[in-house]
């Protein structure tokens, strides 16, 4: 069974979750700046770490590049 497209539904959901995590991190950072914080909030760091983990999962579930993609 070929892996191409096999996990597209999960990958698409993860991409959406990654975008939501990025948006939420920006909201937390923006609110922190408005409050005059001098350091990045822990919650923003955790959201960013979670987003990176989700992006890694998206990459792992993406189909491998075809020979045509190499030029």
QUIVENFEN-V610724 format. One line per field, one symbol per residue. ss: DSSP state (@ for helix, = for strand, . for the rest). psi: psi as a letter, one per 20 degrees, with the letter a starting at -180 (. if undefined). Layout:
# QUIVENFEN-V610724
ss=???
psi=???
This chain:
# QUIVENFEN-V610724
ss=.......@@@@@@@@@@@@@@@@@@@@@@@@@@@.......@@@@@@@@@@@@@@@@@@@@.....@@@@.
psi=pqioihkgggggghggggggggghghgggghghhikqiqpqhhgggggggghgghgggghiqqqqrhhij.
